[in-house]
Amino acid sequence: MLSFTHQHRDLKSAILDWWPIFLGLLILYVPTFYDLANGMWSKEEQAHGPIILMLSLWLMYRKWMEMINKSEGKSTAYFGWIVFSVALVLYIIGRSQQILVFEMGSFIWILAAVILIKRGYIALKVMWFPLFFLLFMIPLPGQVVSLLTMPMKMAVSFVAEHILFWANYPIARNGVILQIGQYQLLVADACAGLQTLLTLEALGLFYLNLVHHTSVLRNVTLAILIIPMALD
């Protein structure tokens, strides 16, 4: 009972100490998340975004008292303010120019900067996974998607060409474009499949973090095995 009361008092004290920061984050990012909820997150391929955000915030809450207890009086304000300045520039550019990668990425950097300023490197070490997990919330730029999916598109078009050739169809291929008689087929981007893969990988890593198995080899093996399972 005394332990619970002490923990409750520590949590209340932390909230009183951090509420101006929470208010500032809300002022900055509520418009961002509102736009996402009415735009990108309303589409099927990005519907995992709010789930990732909620899970990350829950992980931070779960590790909050551990961070407070391990990092008492060990702030790193100088480096933290540098990170904060860079993050704020990213936010301004991203918000004004509608560059989502910058705008959403700045959220992670600002959180990291605030933790460094208030509690230091040890606190950031405690919170590293929730911050890393937020990366899965950021949509990949179109150029990155094209770069990642191009080998898959080439492989699909190559296999399709040979199967149709063996079936005696008059087929020719130019890159990812298939020509069958007077018909022309283009292998589409695998954007939805790539996003599904990233979502399943994120949920798998979330599970591994919750289980918190001590074997690094086991965790790495399971994280890698999630990829072929997601492709199945």
C-alpha positions in Angstrom: 0.0 0.0 0.0 2.8 2.4 0.9 4.6 1.5 -2.4 1.5 2.2 -4.4 1.0 5.5 -2.6 4.6 6.5 -3.2 4.4 5.5 -6.9 1.2 7.5 -7.2 2.8 10.6 -5.6 5.8 10.3 -8.0 3.6 10.1 -11.0 1.5 13.1 -9.9 4.8 15.1 -9.3 6.0 14.1 -12.8 2.8 15.2 -14.4 3.0 18.6 -12.7 6.6 18.9 -13.8 5.9 17.9 -17.4 2.5 19.4 -18.2 3.9 22.5 -20.0 5.8 20.2 -22.3 2.6 18.1 -22.9 0.7 21.3 -23.7 3.4 22.5 -26.1 3.3 19.1 -27.9 -0.4 19.2 -28.2 -0.3 22.7 -29.7 2.2 21.7 -32.2 1.0 18.3 -33.3 -2.8 18.1 -32.8 -3.3 19.9 -36.1 -0.9 17.4 -37.7 -2.7 14.4 -36.4 -6.1 15.9 -37.2 -5.0 16.3 -40.8 -3.7 12.8 -40.9 -6.9 11.4 -39.4 -8.9 13.1 -42.1 -6.5 12.3 -44.9 -3.8 9.7 -45.1 -4.9 7.6 -42.1 -8.4 7.3 -43.5 -6.9 5.2 -46.4 -6.5 1.5 -46.0 -2.8 1.3 -46.7 -2.0 3.8 -43.9 -4.7 2.8 -41.4 -2.0 1.4 -39.1 -0.7 4.9 -38.4 -3.0 5.7 -35.4 -2.5 2.2 -34.0 1.3 2.7 -34.0 0.9 6.1 -32.3 -1.3 4.8 -29.5 0.9 1.7 -28.9 4.0 4.0 -28.7 2.4 6.4 -26.3 1.3 3.4 -24.1 4.8 2.0 -24.2 6.1 5.4 -23.0 3.6 5.5 -20.2 4.6 2.0 -19.2 8.2 2.9 -19.0 7.6 6.4 -17.5 8.5 5.6 -13.8 11.5 3.5 -14.9 12.8 6.5 -16.8 12.2 8.8 -13.9 13.9 6.6 -11.4 16.9 5.7 -13.5 17.7 9.3 -14.7 17.3 11.4 -11.6 19.4 14.6 -12.0 21.1 13.5 -15.2 19.8 15.9 -17.8 21.8 16.7 -21.0 20.4 20.1 -21.8 23.1 21.3 -24.2 22.9 18.4 -26.7 19.1 18.2 -26.1 18.6 21.8 -27.2 20.6 21.2 -30.4 18.4 18.2 -31.3 15.3 20.3 -30.4 16.4 23.1 -32.7 16.9 20.7 -35.6 13.6 19.0 -34.9 11.8 22.4 -34.8 13.3 23.3 -38.2 12.1 20.0 -39.6 8.6 20.6 -38.2 8.4 24.2 -39.7 9.6 23.0 -43.1 7.4 19.9 -43.1 4.3 21.8 -41.9 4.7 24.8 -44.3 5.7 22.7 -47.3 3.4 19.7 -46.6 6.4 17.3 -46.4 4.9 14.6 -44.2 8.2 12.8 -43.6 9.7 15.9 -42.1 6.6 16.9 -40.1 5.9 13.5 -38.6 9.6 12.7 -38.2 10.1 15.9 -36.2 7.6 14.5 -33.6 10.1 11.7 -32.8 13.1 14.1 -32.7 11.3 16.6 -30.4 10.3 13.8 -28.0 13.9 12.6 -27.9 15.1 16.2 -27.4 12.7 16.8 -24.5 13.8 13.6 -22.8 17.5 14.6 -23.2 16.8 18.1 -21.8 14.8 16.9 -18.9 16.4 13.6 -18.0 19.5 12.9 -20.1 21.0 10.0 -22.0 19.9 7.3 -19.5 16.2 8.3 -19.9 16.6 8.3 -23.7 18.1 4.8 -23.4 15.0 3.6 -21.4 12.6 5.2 -24.0 14.5 4.1 -27.1 12.0 1.4 -28.3 8.8 3.6 -28.1 10.6 6.3 -30.1 11.9 3.8 -32.6 8.5 2.2 -32.9 7.1 5.6 -34.0 9.1 5.3 -37.2 6.5 2.7 -38.5 3.9 5.5 -38.3 5.8 7.6 -40.9 4.7 6.8 -44.5 7.5 5.9 -46.9 8.3 8.5 -49.6 7.2 7.5 -53.1 10.9 7.3 -54.3 11.7 4.9 -51.5 8.7 2.7 -52.2 9.7 2.6 -55.9 13.2 1.6 -55.0 12.1 -1.2 -52.7 9.4 -2.6 -54.9 11.2 -2.4 -58.3 13.1 -5.7 -57.7 9.7 -7.4 -56.9 8.1 -5.9 -60.0 11.0 -7.0 -62.2 10.8 -10.5 -60.8 7.0 -10.7 -61.3 7.2 -9.5 -64.9 10.1 -11.9 -65.6 8.1 -14.9 -64.3 4.9 -13.8 -66.1 6.8 -13.4 -69.3 8.2 -16.9 -69.2 4.9 -18.5 -68.1 3.0 -16.9 -71.0 5.8 -17.7 -73.4 5.6 -21.4 -72.4 1.8 -21.2 -72.9 2.5 -20.1 -76.6 1.3 -16.5 -76.1 3.0 -13.8 -78.4 4.7 -11.9 -75.5 7.5 -9.4 -75.3 8.8 -7.6 -72.2 10.4 -4.2 -71.7 11.3 -3.8 -68.1 8.1 -4.2 -66.2 5.9 -3.7 -69.3 4.5 -6.8 -70.9 3.3 -6.7 -74.6 0.8 -9.4 -75.5 -0.3 -9.0 -79.1 -2.1 -5.6 -79.2 -2.4 -5.5 -75.4 0.1 -3.8 -73.1 0.3 -4.7 -69.4 2.1 -2.8 -66.7 3.1 -4.5 -63.4 1.6 -2.3 -60.7 3.5 -1.0 -57.6 3.3 -3.2 -54.5 2.7 -0.3 -52.2 -0.1 -2.0 -50.2 1.9 -5.2 -49.8 4.9 -3.2 -48.6 2.8 -1.3 -46.0 1.3 -4.6 -44.8 4.8 -6.0 -44.4 5.9 -3.0 -42.4 2.8 -3.2 -40.2 3.2 -6.9 -39.4 6.9 -6.3 -38.7 6.0 -3.4 -36.3 3.4 -5.6 -34.4 6.0 -8.4 -34.2 8.6 -6.1 -32.7 5.9 -4.8 -30.3 5.3 -8.4 -29.2 9.0 -9.0 -28.7 9.3 -5.9 -26.6 6.5 -6.9 -24.4 7.8 -10.4 -23.9 11.2 -9.0 -23.2 13.2 -12.2 -23.7 16.8 -11.9 -22.7 18.2 -13.8 -25.6 19.4 -11.4 -28.3 19.8 -14.2 -30.8 16.2 -15.4 -30.3 14.8 -11.9 -30.6 16.8 -11.1 -33.8 15.8 -14.5 -35.3 12.1 -13.9 -34.6 12.3 -10.4 -36.0 13.8 -11.6 -39.2 11.3 -14.5 -39.5 8.4 -12.1 -39.4 9.3 -10.9 -42.9 8.8 -14.2 -44.8 5.7 -14.9 -42.7 4.3 -11.5 -43.7 5.0 -12.2 -47.4 3.3 -15.6 -47.2 
